[in-house]
Amino acid sequence: MQEQLIFDMTSTESTLHSLEGLLGLNERKIVQYIINKKGELDTEDFMDTFSVKENNLLNKEFFIVSLHVTTNNDNCASIKKFGLLDLQKSLTLDTPLKRHLKSLGIHIDLTNKKIFYNDNIIDIGKKYSGINFGSEDEYLNSVIHKLFIDFQINAFFYSKNVLNYDGGVKNRPEFLMNLSNLLKDTRISKKWEDNTKCYVIKFFAPLSSYTDYSFSDFIYDDLDEKEVILEKIKSVIQKSLWRIHDDIFHNGPDECYSYIKPHLVIPNSQIMKIYTEEEYVEEYNIKE
């Protein structure tokens, strides 16, 4: 049985510790390399410099940590019960989101692709054709996109501050804003914002649970399974080096997103910590 490695890039300290655990390198040497290579970091050069063998990267069972921002009104009880869910499952199981929509007379039938709203039925079964801002179908396509294309668990490998994400997820799910616009009912998002609290969920998941595009735009079709795993781990090393670099030379790193594969659930056993908004800010020493 392989030794497990939980790789955590959510802070500079945990990133250095994770690199040390993966590569067996002294943290000071890693930092010195990054300083010496300011603005010119390269994974292959890094591995050559420290004589890291590619096969040694495959010696451990690899897990990666992410941070997910959510809101609810049950102190995360449903997350503790069901695990961290994607949007489709959140609309199917007995969750605060499903109960919220029901209280407003809204039912979403994902199987038959219809939204029931009071006495209205909205067909969401049409082929998604992209979101053309300002078009007649903008709001409908936004809802279809969120329900059937972008419904997976979205998170961050790292960020200066996950609460500052432009989608406003610290206030409500993006989907509720999309739905409010489609149904022309501001209560859908406003009532949720007024009655919920924000939480940051820290979890880990196997490398295989993340989508390919969490690591690279590169297409892995021509690689075998071992080669794909290797390329993804090398991508994690690259992200780690730049994450530390930007903390040293800039005002922290840019956002680095992670995406769990559609339909997968993060079980409660893989949830490392549930932070309130205030606890997250304190834990990660966020000043902005």
LONUNU-708839 format. One line per field, with one value per residue (C-alpha): residue number from 1; residue in three letters; x, y, z. Coordinates in Angstrom, 2 decimals. Last residue first. Layout:
num	(NUM,...)
residuo	(ALA,...)
c1	(X,...)
c2	(Y,...)
c3	(Z,...)
//
This chain:
num	(288,287,286,285,284,283,282,281,280,279,278,277,276,275,274,273,272,271,270,269,268,267,266,265,264,263,262,261,260,259,258,257,256,255,254,253,252,251,250,249,248,247,246,245,244,243,242,241,240,239,238,237,236,235,234,233,232,231,230,229,228,227,226,225,224,223,222,221,220,219,218,217,216,215,214,213,212,211,210,209,208,207,206,205,204,203,202,201,200,199,198,197,196,195,194,193,192,191,190,189,188,187,186,185,184,183,182,181,180,179,178,177,176,175,174,173,172,171,170,169,168,167,166,165,164,163,162,161,160,159,158,157,156,155,154,153,152,151,150,149,148,147,146,145,144,143,142,141,140,139,138,137,136,135,134,133,132,131,130,129,128,127,126,125,124,123,122,121,120,119,118,117,116,115,114,113,112,111,110,109,108,107,106,105,104,103,102,101,100,99,98,97,96,95,94,93,92,91,90,89,88,87,86,85,84,83,82,81,80,79,78,77,76,75,74,73,72,71,70,69,68,67,66,65,64,63,62,61,60,59,58,57,56,55,54,53,52,51,50,49,48,47,46,45,44,43,42,41,40,39,38,37,36,35,34,33,32,31,30,29,28,27,26,25,24,23,22,21,20,19,18,17,16,15,14,13,12,11,10,9,8,7,6,5,4,3,2,1)
residuo	(GLU,LYS,ILE,ASN,TYR,GLU,GLU,VAL,TYR,GLU,GLU,GLU,THR,TYR,ILE,LYS,MET,ILE,GLN,SER,ASN,PRO,ILE,VAL,LEU,HIS,PRO,LYS,ILE,TYR,SER,TYR,CYS,GLU,ASP,PRO,GLY,ASN,HIS,PHE,ILE,ASP,ASP,HIS,ILE,ARG,TRP,LEU,SER,LYS,GLN,ILE,VAL,SER,LYS,ILE,LYS,GLU,LEU,ILE,VAL,GLU,LYS,GLU,ASP,LEU,ASP,ASP,TYR,ILE,PHE,ASP,SER,PHE,SER,TYR,ASP,THR,TYR,SER,SER,LEU,PRO,ALA,PHE,PHE,LYS,ILE,VAL,TYR,CYS,LYS,THR,ASN,ASP,GLU,TRP,LYS,LYS,SER,ILE,ARG,THR,ASP,LYS,LEU,LEU,ASN,SER,LEU,ASN,MET,LEU,PHE,GLU,PRO,ARG,ASN,LYS,VAL,GLY,GLY,ASP,TYR,ASN,LEU,VAL,ASN,LYS,SER,TYR,PHE,PHE,ALA,ASN,ILE,GLN,PHE,ASP,ILE,PHE,LEU,LYS,HIS,ILE,VAL,SER,ASN,LEU,TYR,GLU,ASP,GLU,SER,GLY,PHE,ASN,ILE,GLY,SER,TYR,LYS,LYS,GLY,ILE,ASP,ILE,ILE,ASN,ASP,ASN,TYR,PHE,ILE,LYS,LYS,ASN,THR,LEU,ASP,ILE,HIS,ILE,GLY,LEU,SER,LYS,LEU,HIS,ARG,LYS,LEU,PRO,THR,ASP,LEU,THR,LEU,SER,LYS,GLN,LEU,ASP,LEU,LEU,GLY,PHE,LYS,LYS,ILE,SER,ALA,CYS,ASN,ASP,ASN,ASN,THR,THR,VAL,HIS,LEU,SER,VAL,ILE,PHE,PHE,GLU,LYS,ASN,LEU,LEU,ASN,ASN,GLU,LYS,VAL,SER,PHE,THR,ASP,MET,PHE,ASP,GLU,THR,ASP,LEU,GLU,GLY,LYS,LYS,ASN,ILE,ILE,TYR,GLN,VAL,ILE,LYS,ARG,GLU,ASN,LEU,GLY,LEU,LEU,GLY,GLU,LEU,SER,HIS,LEU,THR,SER,GLU,THR,SER,THR,MET,ASP,PHE,ILE,LEU,GLN,GLU,GLN,MET)
c1	(-7.39,-5.32,-5.72,-3.81,-4.89,-6.35,-7.75,-9.56,-10.86,-12.12,-14.00,-15.77,-16.64,-14.29,-15.10,-11.99,-10.50,-13.44,-12.39,-14.33,-17.41,-17.53,-16.64,-19.27,-18.58,-21.28,-19.00,-15.24,-14.00,-12.68,-9.74,-8.99,-5.75,-6.45,-3.45,-0.70,0.36,1.33,4.29,7.88,7.77,4.10,4.25,7.22,5.56,2.50,4.74,6.66,3.48,1.78,4.81,4.90,1.17,1.74,4.47,1.91,-0.53,2.07,3.01,-0.60,-1.16,2.01,0.92,-2.53,-1.23,-0.80,-2.28,-5.57,-3.94,-5.03,-3.07,-5.21,-3.56,-4.04,-7.66,-8.40,-7.94,-10.84,-10.08,-11.20,-8.21,-5.74,-7.51,-9.48,-8.79,-11.10,-11.16,-14.69,-15.05,-18.34,-20.69,-23.88,-27.49,-30.77,-30.40,-28.37,-30.93,-33.83,-32.02,-31.11,-34.54,-36.32,-35.08,-37.71,-37.35,-37.54,-34.41,-32.56,-33.31,-32.25,-28.84,-28.41,-29.36,-26.90,-24.00,-24.52,-25.06,-23.15,-19.64,-20.22,-19.98,-18.84,-15.87,-13.99,-13.06,-13.90,-11.20,-8.54,-5.03,-5.96,-5.01,-6.05,-9.45,-12.93,-15.69,-17.86,-19.51,-22.58,-20.85,-22.45,-25.99,-27.38,-25.00,-25.07,-28.85,-29.27,-26.97,-28.65,-32.03,-30.59,-28.97,-31.79,-33.02,-29.44,-27.69,-24.77,-24.56,-24.13,-23.41,-25.70,-27.02,-29.46,-32.99,-34.13,-34.59,-38.32,-39.91,-43.26,-45.33,-48.11,-45.83,-42.40,-41.86,-38.48,-38.17,-35.41,-37.30,-34.66,-33.51,-36.98,-36.46,-39.23,-39.88,-42.77,-40.63,-40.43,-39.49,-36.47,-35.21,-35.85,-33.75,-30.93,-31.06,-30.62,-32.94,-31.41,-32.16,-31.19,-27.94,-27.29,-27.41,-25.31,-22.43,-22.35,-19.93,-20.82,-24.35,-24.68,-21.84,-22.75,-26.41,-25.45,-23.32,-24.50,-28.06,-28.57,-26.18,-23.38,-20.40,-16.77,-14.60,-10.90,-8.80,-6.31,-4.72,-4.28,-1.51,-0.85,2.94,5.74,4.70,6.89,9.89,9.40,10.14,13.54,14.40,18.07,17.68,18.62,17.08,13.72,13.74,14.82,11.97,9.47,10.38,10.47,11.76,10.31,12.85,15.09,17.51,14.65,12.80,15.94,16.54,12.96,13.36,16.72,15.23,12.41,14.88,13.97,12.44,10.48,6.86,7.10,9.34,6.97,4.07,5.86,6.66,3.04,1.78,3.90,2.93,-0.76,-3.58,-1.11,-1.73,-0.58,-1.94,0.56,-0.43,2.10,1.36,0.00)
c2	(42.99,41.76,37.99,36.05,32.68,31.40,34.81,35.41,31.83,32.11,35.31,33.81,30.74,27.89,24.22,22.07,18.91,17.64,14.32,12.18,14.34,12.98,15.18,14.23,13.52,14.22,16.35,16.10,18.43,21.74,23.72,27.39,29.29,32.88,35.20,34.85,37.24,40.90,40.29,39.10,36.56,35.58,35.51,33.13,30.79,30.37,30.24,27.28,25.54,25.92,24.33,21.47,20.91,20.81,18.22,16.17,16.48,15.44,12.37,11.30,11.59,9.59,6.78,6.63,6.51,9.69,10.54,11.86,14.18,17.48,20.40,23.21,22.39,21.30,21.93,21.38,17.63,17.56,16.69,13.45,11.52,13.57,12.31,14.83,17.10,19.55,23.02,24.44,28.20,29.29,32.22,32.72,32.60,34.46,37.85,36.54,33.80,36.24,38.53,35.84,34.38,37.49,39.38,37.71,38.33,34.58,34.55,37.21,35.58,32.22,33.53,35.22,31.98,30.04,32.19,30.73,33.43,36.05,34.58,33.40,36.95,35.76,38.14,36.04,38.21,35.58,33.27,35.70,35.75,32.53,28.85,25.46,27.10,25.59,24.66,21.62,20.63,22.33,24.17,22.28,21.17,23.46,26.42,26.51,26.09,28.97,31.29,30.22,31.31,34.62,35.50,34.23,37.63,38.80,41.41,39.15,36.21,33.18,30.09,27.95,25.43,23.13,23.62,21.57,24.42,24.80,27.20,26.23,28.95,28.71,29.32,28.60,25.13,24.80,22.10,19.82,16.52,14.89,18.13,19.04,22.33,23.36,26.96,28.16,30.53,28.21,25.41,27.40,27.79,24.13,23.03,25.34,24.39,20.74,17.74,16.13,16.97,20.62,20.16,17.05,19.13,21.93,19.70,18.40,18.60,15.72,14.45,14.77,17.15,19.23,19.20,20.43,23.27,25.71,25.28,28.57,28.10,29.76,28.28,28.96,25.95,25.68,22.91,20.28,17.75,13.99,11.83,8.20,8.23,6.69,8.35,11.43,9.11,7.96,11.48,11.58,14.78,15.67,18.97,21.25,18.88,18.96,22.75,23.05,20.74,22.66,26.09,29.36,32.44,35.44,35.20,32.18,32.89,33.69,30.50,28.40,29.98,29.16,25.51,25.27,26.68,24.11,21.20,18.69,15.25,15.66,15.05,15.85,18.88,20.11,19.70,21.61,24.42,24.58,24.44,27.47,29.40,28.85,27.00,24.85,21.64,18.26,15.35,12.54,8.93,6.10,3.40,0.00)
c3	(2.85,5.79,5.55,8.21,6.76,10.03,10.99,7.69,7.69,11.26,10.45,7.42,9.43,8.77,8.20,8.41,6.95,4.92,3.40,5.90,5.24,1.73,-1.24,-3.82,-7.50,-10.11,-12.31,-11.64,-8.93,-10.20,-8.86,-9.38,-8.82,-7.84,-8.06,-5.49,-2.70,-2.78,-5.04,-4.74,-1.91,-2.02,-5.80,-5.74,-3.23,-5.48,-8.54,-7.12,-6.01,-9.39,-11.06,-8.55,-9.09,-12.85,-12.30,-10.36,-13.26,-15.83,-13.76,-13.32,-17.08,-17.82,-15.52,-17.11,-20.69,-22.72,-26.11,-24.72,-22.15,-23.72,-22.23,-20.81,-17.50,-13.92,-12.99,-16.68,-16.19,-13.73,-10.11,-8.49,-9.91,-7.87,-4.78,-2.71,0.23,1.92,3.45,3.47,3.80,5.34,4.76,6.73,5.58,6.10,4.41,1.46,0.80,0.92,-1.52,-4.06,-4.76,-3.48,-6.55,-8.74,-12.46,-13.15,-15.30,-13.32,-9.98,-11.43,-12.50,-9.11,-7.39,-9.55,-8.41,-4.95,-2.31,-0.32,-0.12,-3.68,-5.03,-8.46,-8.33,-5.76,-2.79,-0.16,-1.54,-0.35,-1.76,-3.53,-3.53,-4.86,-5.12,-5.46,-7.87,-7.15,-10.43,-11.91,-14.76,-17.66,-16.78,-14.12,-14.41,-18.20,-18.33,-15.87,-17.83,-21.08,-19.72,-18.49,-21.82,-24.03,-25.30,-25.84,-23.71,-22.92,-25.30,-23.05,-25.12,-27.23,-24.72,-26.46,-25.17,-22.20,-19.74,-20.41,-17.95,-16.47,-14.82,-12.23,-9.22,-10.69,-12.10,-13.82,-16.46,-17.66,-17.51,-15.31,-13.67,-12.42,-10.58,-8.17,-7.17,-4.98,-2.94,0.08,-2.33,-3.50,0.06,0.88,-2.12,-1.14,2.56,1.53,1.35,-1.74,-5.38,-5.77,-3.86,-5.96,-9.14,-7.66,-6.58,-3.05,-0.10,2.19,2.82,6.60,7.48,4.45,5.52,8.99,7.57,10.27,8.97,7.12,4.22,2.27,0.44,-0.40,-1.30,-0.42,-1.94,-0.75,-3.08,-2.64,-4.11,-3.24,-3.05,-5.11,-8.37,-8.00,-7.58,-11.17,-12.42,-10.73,-8.81,-9.29,-7.35,-10.24,-12.80,-11.01,-10.82,-14.46,-15.52,-13.39,-14.72,-12.81,-14.60,-12.73,-9.92,-10.48,-7.62,-5.25,-6.23,-5.76,-2.34,-1.28,-2.32,-0.56,2.64,2.52,2.50,-0.18,0.27,-2.94,-1.95,1.76,1.16,-1.52,0.92,3.68,1.26,0.14,3.74,4.64,1.52,2.23,0.42,-1.52,0.46,-0.85,1.16,0.63,1.26,1.51,-1.03,0.00)
//
